[in-house]
């Protein structure tokens, strides 16, 4: 039986980026454990709904404003559901405005971007001077849900995979499983954040060939359909033959299923990295312009390869100088680090 203090209906505004959404799963889990009988709705982009699909932490999802869905129309639709509590994990003004226009009785989020007056409970971020202090994003989200009494049982992210996606991944990887006894290594070279996070196709290819030669590894290149040109650039430069994936089949559901099968993921600081963390897959992360404090967690197995440069971490989507944070990371260094991670986890 539900206690009197438990809200009937809870709205959670989820982060917009795949990696951030994965890092929000400890907070989602804490809310479900705290309010097991409440109806929990996620307000999120469709691709984020795909990432979080099949998890038991919520009851349904609603699309955020965009692509024909105005702020007013979304708020009007939400108003009909009479939410008691909104937990706003994003920082934008509009996310708080939607909750206010939806008539949610209690609205909890950070007092950022001048939106404090739209919240009933405006929380303060830890500061570093006049700026928000960089911290692991999961901790930022957990602080919001802890404010309403939801303490985490675990702090590591979690994802689930649909049976259909598992079957499709098995079909794609079947030939690789049959042809080699070596590890299955994924390469996720893309980054929707912007080109400043991207490494170089010829260097990815050199690392892939090195792992194929040293470990008899099968290589899977994982990119979104929008980044398929990167897939082709890397594959065309490789001597080894990567596992073939039909561009039309690629989806976030399939990405989860494929990543969950890997022995190692080589990646940029992107969403695929956090998917690997959620499934306990070791990673080698090539990190350029972003501050590592936003993603640093004990839940991750593997290493982060990063150059300390005088202009970083700049957090810029497009490099305005010479991209030295990435050009100084060599394929030889990445190959050695990846080899060490594979050897460590094969004997662990």
Secondary structure as UniProt FT lines:
FT   TURN            4..5
FT   STRAND          9..13
FT   HELIX           18..23
FT   HELIX           25..34
FT   TURN            36..37
FT   STRAND          39..44
FT   HELIX           46..52
FT   TURN            53..54
FT   TURN            56..57
FT   STRAND          60..63
FT   TURN            67..68
FT   HELIX           71..79
FT   TURN            80..81
FT   STRAND          85..88
FT   HELIX           93..101
FT   TURN            102..103
FT   STRAND          106..110
FT   TURN            113..114
FT   HELIX           116..118
FT   STRAND          121..123
FT   STRAND          127..128
FT   TURN            129..130
FT   STRAND          131..132
FT   HELIX           137..147
FT   TURN            148..149
FT   HELIX           163..179
FT   STRAND          184..188
FT   TURN            192..193
FT   HELIX           195..197
FT   HELIX           201..215
FT   STRAND          218..221
FT   HELIX           225..227
FT   HELIX           228..237
FT   HELIX           247..249
FT   HELIX           252..260
FT   STRAND          264..268
FT   HELIX           271..278
FT   TURN            279..280
FT   STRAND          283..287
FT   HELIX           292..294
FT   TURN            298..299
FT   STRAND          302..306
FT   TURN            310..311
FT   HELIX           324..327
FT   HELIX           331..347
//
